[in-house]
Amino acid sequence: MRVPVLENLNFQLAARREEFPQSGLGATVYKIAGKWDPLDWLSVRGSFGTNYATPPASVIAGQVVNALSLIAAAGNKYLRVKTETLSGVQPETAEVANFGAILFFNDMPLNGSFRASVDYFDFKIIDEIKTVSHNQIVNTVFVDRNGDGQSTSADAGAARLVNCSAPLISRITFLNGQGASGCVQGTYGAGGAIATPGTVGDEVTSIRSVRGNGPGAVTSGIDYDIAYDFEALGGDVTAQFTATQVLSYEIDAFSLNGTVLTPAVDGLGFANYSRDGDLVSEWRGNASLNYNIGEHNIRYVTRYIQGVKDDRFLGTANEQIDDFITQNLYYQYTLPWDEDFVLSLSVENLTDEDPPFTVQQYSYDPFIGNALGRTYEIGIRKTF
């Protein structure tokens, strides 16, 4: 519903009710948005709303799914993992807010126009439906070496001793069997050296986890979009820059069966391989230059993803995962006798950049790099 307040100020209100009778779930979600145009060249906008996601049809209580997953504490190997869906999974909810400004100027040099927008966003996710990290479960079953009373990723490793009486040991299978029956207790001596040999992380063969309502997360950041359109060389040129700057990415603490899997942590700028979070770069952006004349259009794009720290190897030579920057070229030709017939040619990753190295089976992470190298694509599009 649109609510005009002044000639240059209006609001939009929206609400809906969702009901899922078979599961007995339901929620009312709402959104309020507003826009104010104090000047011809300036607009201010903002919104706040809630969201709701019922468990998908694939969430079936008691269902067990088998897969492969990269397990850091087992020597960065891909191991067989099982995931059981818990009963009583609740809907996932979120609170979303954003606030920003838009600037627009005409009559710029070269018969151009300038536009820019800056928007702050804040997302709060509650009861996120996800799989409990198999890595976090493994990290809880090692012998506490630093005396803090719990096993963490700092205690875990392929050559580190397993605590055969750990609360979640039954979820781990070793070379010699499942849980405590497949585990031999070893001990550390003075200086942290192994005094009595026993089962170590390298002997883990599979992990059993659960899917349900996991820890929530809060993330905030700023979206930038700046463009300048002008005339040059007999055609139209657009120079554009878009970027997202993540300001925070806070992962809530989470426990399973009374065992702390992870404390609350700031995951910004980390790969979060050993945590229940995503790889989050502080900066991602694109810069492009587009030239159009007649039936020809050519666009050059630089894509940038900032590197992150690998939380498994802090303080080591493998701590830093590098930036990934690619240069990309795109060309389109529209047939002069048929504007619905377009030929296209593209060359992505012109300089054939390798993805940044990460310590895992394939030596790269698709969330921060692409292993395809330089790629060519030729296309034909006809619309009717």
Secondary structure, DSSP 4 states (H G I P E B T S, - for coil): -EEEEETTEEEEEEEEEEEETTTTEEEEEEEEEEEEEEETTEEEEEEEEEEEEPPPTT--TT-EEEEEEEEGGGTSEEEEEEEEEPSSPPPEEEEEEEEEEEEEEEEETTTEEEEEEEEEEEEEEES-EEEPPHHHHHHTTB--SSSSSS--TTT--TTSBB-TT-TTGGGEEETTEEGGGG----EE-GGG-EEE---BGGGEEEEEEEEEE---EEEEEEEEEEEEEEEETTEEEEEEEEEEEEEEEEEPPEEETTEEEE--EE-TTB--TTTTS----SEEEEEEEEEEETTEEEEEEEEEE--EE-TTSTTSTT-EEPPEEEEEEEEEEE-TT-TTEEEEEEEESTT-PPPPP-SSTTSS-TTT--TT-SEEEEEEEE--
